[in-house]
Amino acid sequence: MMVIPLQTASAGQRVTTSGSMLYEGGVDYFRSQFCQPLLHADFVPTTDVPFRVTAKLGIVDDHRSLRLYCTPGILRRRGALGSPAPAHCLVIATGNSCALLIKDQTVRLKPGAAVVLDGSCDFDLVLEKESGRSCLLDWLHISQSAEALFPGLEALTVINSEAITTYIRFHNELMTSDQGAELTAIPEVPSFNHLVEIIRAYLLGMAPSRTHDRDRLLHDQIKMHITENLSSRDLSPESIARHFEISPRKLYGLFERLGASLRETIITLRLEAAHRDLEQGRKKVATILLDYGFSNASTFYRLYKKQFGRPPRSGRGTAAAAGKRSEASAADDR
C-alpha cells in the first residue's frame, strides 16, 4: 500500500477559497459563469431530472481545485470553446462511474478512479446517474504543461492507486472549504507541488509496465499478421515493418526482447502450419513445401524433425493410419 506523507503549503503561499455556490435550474448560467471560464468546458445535462449543482472552488497561485456535485451530464471540452487556456495539466478523480471519450477511444472509469490528462486535449467526460446520488467530481487544474510536469505522459493516463485518489480528495476538501476567504499559510492545506511529485513517482513506477504492455500487444499483432500471411510470397521483415509502420530495426529488436528472433518466429509458425496440414493428411509434403515458403526440402525435413521429433512423412502417415483405424472400428460396430 502506498503511504503518502503530507506536505502542506509553504509559509506565505497564497491560498484562496471561494466557498460553495449553489445553482438550481440555471444550467445556462452555470455553463457561462463556471464551466466555460474555469473548466474551459461546456456542460450538457443528460437526464430529465431538474438541474442542480453544488460547485466549490479553491485557488493557489494559478492552480485550481474544483469540486462538483451535480445531476448527470457531459462535460465537453473543446479547444475552440472560448479563449484558449494556457498550458496546463488536469488531474480528475471521480466519485461515480463515468466514461471518458478522448482521441477516438472510450475509457470506462470506476468510482474512485483518477486520471491525468494533457490539458490541451479535447474530450467528453460523461457523468453517469447512480441511484439516489449526485455525481461527484474532483478536478485539479495545474498551471504547467503536462510535458513539463510528467515527461513522456500520454494524452490520458489512468491512476489505479487508492492512496493517490484519497489524497486528491483530501486536497480538494481542504482547498474548497466553505470559509470563502483568503487564507495565508494554512498549515493543513496540502501542497500542489507535493501532489505533482507523488503522481510523477507513480507514473515513473508504472512506465516500464506500460512500455512492456504496448510492446507485447504489438508483438502479438505481428505474430497474428505473420500467421495470416504464411503462404504469401511477399512476407518478409521489410513487408512486416511497412505494414506496422515501424523500422526494420525496431521490428528485429522487439522480437529479440520478447523471446525468439523474428526469423525463428517465422520458421516456427511455418513449421506449425505445415504440421497441421500434414496431420490432416490432405496434402503432399511437396505441396506443403511450396505453400509455406520452404525452398529446400532437406532443410524442411531437418527443421521439422527437430521441432516435432519425427520426419514429416510420419505425421501424414499417422493421420492416415488413424483414419483407417477409425473406419475399421466403425465397421466392427456395425
C-alpha positions in Angstrom: 0.0 0.0 0.0 1.3 3.4 -0.9 1.8 5.7 2.1 1.7 9.4 1.3 3.5 11.9 3.6 1.5 15.1 3.9 3.3 18.3 2.8 1.4 21.5 3.2 1.5 25.0 1.8 4.8 26.8 2.5 4.9 29.9 4.6 3.5 32.9 2.7 1.9 30.8 0.0 -1.3 32.4 -1.1 -4.3 30.2 -0.6 -7.8 31.4 -1.6 -11.1 29.6 -1.3 -14.3 30.9 -2.8 -16.7 28.8 -0.8 -19.6 27.0 -2.3 -22.0 28.1 -5.0 -25.5 26.6 -5.4 -27.3 26.7 -8.7 -30.8 25.5 -9.1 -32.5 25.4 -12.5 -29.8 27.6 -14.0 -27.8 25.4 -16.4 -27.1 28.2 -18.8 -25.7 30.4 -16.1 -23.6 27.5 -14.7 -22.1 27.0 -18.2 -21.3 30.6 -18.8 -20.2 31.6 -15.3 -18.4 28.5 -14.1 -17.8 25.8 -16.8 -16.5 28.0 -19.6 -14.2 30.4 -17.7 -12.9 27.9 -15.1 -13.1 24.5 -16.8 -12.8 25.7 -20.4 -15.7 23.3 -21.0 -19.4 23.1 -21.7 -22.0 21.2 -19.7 -24.9 19.3 -21.2 -27.5 17.6 -18.9 -28.4 14.1 -19.9 -31.5 13.4 -17.8 -34.9 14.9 -17.3 -34.1 15.5 -13.6 -34.2 19.2 -12.7 -30.6 20.5 -13.0 -28.9 21.0 -9.7 -25.2 21.5 -8.9 -23.0 22.5 -6.0 -19.7 23.8 -7.2 -16.8 24.6 -5.0 -13.6 26.4 -6.0 -10.2 26.8 -4.4 -7.1 28.6 -5.8 -3.4 28.5 -5.0 -1.5 30.9 -7.2 -2.6 29.9 -10.7 -3.6 26.4 -9.8 -7.3 25.5 -9.2 -9.1 22.9 -7.2 -12.8 22.3 -8.1 -15.4 20.0 -6.5 -18.7 19.4 -8.3 -21.8 17.6 -7.1 -24.3 17.7 -10.0 -27.0 15.9 -11.8 -25.8 13.6 -14.6 -24.4 15.2 -17.7 -21.5 15.6 -20.1 -18.6 18.0 -19.5 -17.4 18.7 -23.1 -14.0 20.2 -23.5 -13.0 21.7 -26.9 -10.1 23.9 -27.7 -12.3 26.2 -29.8 -14.6 26.9 -26.8 -13.9 30.5 -25.7 -10.4 31.8 -25.3 -7.6 29.2 -25.3 -6.5 28.0 -21.9 -2.8 28.5 -21.0 -0.7 25.3 -20.9 -1.9 23.1 -18.1 -2.4 19.6 -16.8 -5.6 18.1 -15.4 -6.0 15.6 -12.6 -9.5 14.3 -12.3 -10.9 12.0 -9.6 -14.4 10.5 -10.0 -16.8 9.5 -7.2 -19.2 7.8 -9.6 -18.9 5.6 -12.7 -18.3 7.6 -15.8 -16.9 7.4 -19.3 -14.1 9.5 -20.8 -14.1 9.9 -24.6 -10.8 11.1 -25.9 -9.0 10.7 -29.2 -11.4 8.2 -30.7 -11.2 5.9 -27.6 -13.6 5.4 -24.7 -12.2 4.7 -21.3 -14.6 3.4 -18.6 -13.7 4.9 -15.1 -14.9 3.2 -12.0 -15.9 5.1 -8.8 -12.7 6.3 -7.1 -10.6 6.3 -10.3 -8.2 9.1 -11.1 -6.8 10.2 -14.5 -4.1 12.6 -15.6 -4.8 14.5 -18.8 -2.9 16.8 -21.1 -4.9 20.0 -20.7 -4.7 20.7 -24.5 -6.7 17.6 -25.4 -10.4 17.7 -26.4 -12.6 15.2 -24.5 -16.0 14.4 -23.2 -16.5 13.3 -19.6 -19.8 11.6 -19.2 -21.0 11.7 -15.6 -23.5 8.8 -15.1 -26.5 8.6 -12.9 -26.4 6.5 -9.8 -29.5 5.8 -7.7 -30.0 8.4 -5.1 -26.7 10.1 -5.6 -25.3 13.2 -7.2 -22.3 12.9 -9.5 -19.1 13.7 -7.6 -16.1 15.1 -9.4 -12.7 16.4 -8.1 -11.0 18.5 -10.7 -7.4 19.8 -10.4 -6.2 22.3 -12.9 -2.4 22.6 -12.6 -1.0 25.5 -14.4 2.0 23.8 -16.0 2.2 21.8 -19.2 1.8 18.1 -18.9 5.1 17.6 -20.8 6.9 19.8 -18.3 5.4 18.1 -15.3 5.3 14.5 -16.5 7.8 13.9 -19.4 6.5 11.2 -21.7 3.0 11.4 -20.4 0.3 10.1 -22.8 -2.8 12.1 -23.6 -4.6 10.1 -20.9 -3.2 8.0 -18.1 -5.3 6.2 -15.5 -4.1 6.2 -11.9 -5.0 2.9 -10.2 -3.9 4.0 -6.8 -6.5 4.3 -4.0 -3.9 6.2 -1.9 -3.4 8.9 -4.6 -7.2 9.2 -5.2 -7.7 9.7 -1.5 -5.0 12.3 -1.4 -6.6 14.2 -4.3 -9.9 14.2 -2.5 -8.3 15.3 0.8 -6.6 18.1 -1.0 -9.8 19.3 -2.5 -11.8 19.0 0.7 -9.4 21.4 2.3 -9.0 23.7 -0.7 -12.7 24.0 -1.3 -13.7 24.8 2.2 -16.8 26.8 2.9 -14.9 29.7 4.5 -15.0 31.8 1.4 -12.0 33.9 2.4 -8.3 34.3 1.5 -6.1 32.3 3.8 -2.4 32.6 4.2 0.0 29.8 5.1 -2.8 27.4 6.3 -0.8 24.5 7.6 -3.5 21.9 6.8 -3.6 22.7 3.1 -1.5 20.2 1.1 0.9 21.5 -1.4 0.2 21.2 -5.2 3.9 20.6 -5.7 3.8 17.6 -3.4 0.8 16.2 -5.2 2.7 16.5 -8.5 5.7 14.7 -7.0 3.5 11.8 -5.9 1.9 11.5 -9.3 5.2 11.7 -11.1 6.7 9.0 -8.9 3.6 6.8 -9.6 3.9 7.3 -13.4 7.6 6.6 -13.4 7.0 3.5 -11.5 4.4 2.2 -14.0 6.3 3.4 -17.1 8.2 0.1 -17.7 5.0 -1.9 -17.5 3.2 0.5 -19.8 6.0 0.1 -22.4 6.1 -3.6 -21.9 2.3 -3.9 -22.4 2.5 -1.9 -25.6 5.4 -4.0 -26.9 3.6 -7.2 -26.0 0.5 -6.1 -27.8 2.5 -5.1 -31.0 4.4 -8.4 -30.8 1.1 -10.4 -30.7 -0.4 -8.4 -33.5 2.7 -9.0 -35.7 2.6 -12.8 -35.0 -1.1 -12.8 -36.0 -0.2 -10.9 -39.2 2.6 -13.5 -40.0 0.2 -16.4 -39.3 -2.4 -15.0 -41.7 0.2 -14.4 -44.4 2.4 -17.5 -44.2 1.6 -18.6 -47.8 2.3 -15.1 -49.2 5.5 -14.8 -51.2 5.7 -11.2 -50.2 6.0 -12.0 -46.5 9.4 -10.6 -45.3 10.8 -8.4 -42.5 10.6 -5.4 -44.8 6.9 -6.0 -45.7 6.0 -6.6 -42.0 7.8 -3.4 -40.9 5.9 -1.4 -43.6 2.6 -2.9 -42.6 3.0 -1.8 -39.0 4.8 1.5 -39.9 7.9 0.7 -37.9 11.5 0.5 -38.9 13.1 -3.0 -39.5 15.5 -2.3 -36.7 12.6 -1.8 -34.2 10.9 -4.9 -35.6 14.0 -7.1 -35.0 14.6 -5.5 -31.6 11.1 -6.1 -30.5 11.3 -9.9 -31.1 14.8 -10.2 -29.6 13.5 -8.6 -26.4 10.3 -10.7 -26.1 11.7 -14.1 -26.9 12.6 -15.8 -30.2 14.1 -13.7 -33.0 11.9 -12.7 -35.9 13.5 -15.3 -38.2 13.0 -18.1 -35.6 9.4 -17.0 -35.1 8.5 -17.1 -38.8 10.1 -20.5 -39.2 8.3 -21.9 -36.2 4.9 -20.6 -37.4 5.5 -22.1 -40.8 6.5 -25.4 -39.3 3.4 -25.4 -37.1 1.2 -24.7 -40.1 2.9 -27.4 -42.2 2.5 -29.8 -39.3 -1.3 -29.1 -39.1 -1.7 -29.8 -42.8 0.3 -33.0 -42.6 -1.6 -34.3 -39.7 -4.8 -33.8 -41.6 -3.3 -35.9 -44.4 -4.8 -33.8 -47.2 -1.6 -32.5 -48.8 1.6 -34.0 -50.0 4.9 -32.8 -48.5 6.0 -31.3 -51.8 2.8 -29.1 -51.9 3.2 -28.0 -48.3 6.8 -27.0 -49.0 5.6 -24.6 -51.7 2.6 -23.4 -49.6 4.8 -22.2 -46.7 7.9 -21.0 -48.5 10.3 -23.8 -47.8 12.5 -23.8 -51.0 14.9 -26.5 -49.7 13.3 -29.9 -48.9 16.3 -31.2 -46.9 16.2 -28.0 -44.7 12.5 -28.5 -44.1 13.0 -32.2 -43.2 15.7 -31.3 -40.7 13.8 -28.4 -39.1 10.6 -30.4 -38.9 12.3 -33.4 -37.2 14.0 -31.0 -34.8 10.6 -29.3 -33.9 8.4 -32.4 -33.8 10.7 -35.3 -33.1 9.9 -37.2 -36.3 10.2 -36.7 -40.1 7.3 -35.1 -41.8 6.0 -38.1 -43.7 5.3 -39.9 -40.4 2.9 -37.2 -39.5 0.9 -37.7 -42.6 1.1 -41.5 -42.3 0.0 -41.3 -38.7 -3.1 -39.3 -39.6 -3.9 -41.7 -42.4 -3.4 -44.8 -40.2 -5.6 -43.2 -37.5 -8.3 -42.6 -40.1 -8.2 -46.3 -41.3 -8.3 -47.5 -37.6 -11.4 -45.3 -37.1 -13.1 -46.6 -40.2 -12.3 -50.2 -39.1 -13.7 -49.6 -35.7 -16.9 -48.2 -37.2 -17.3 -51.2 -39.4 -16.9 -53.6 -36.5 -19.6 -51.6 -34.6 -22.0 -52.0 -37.5 
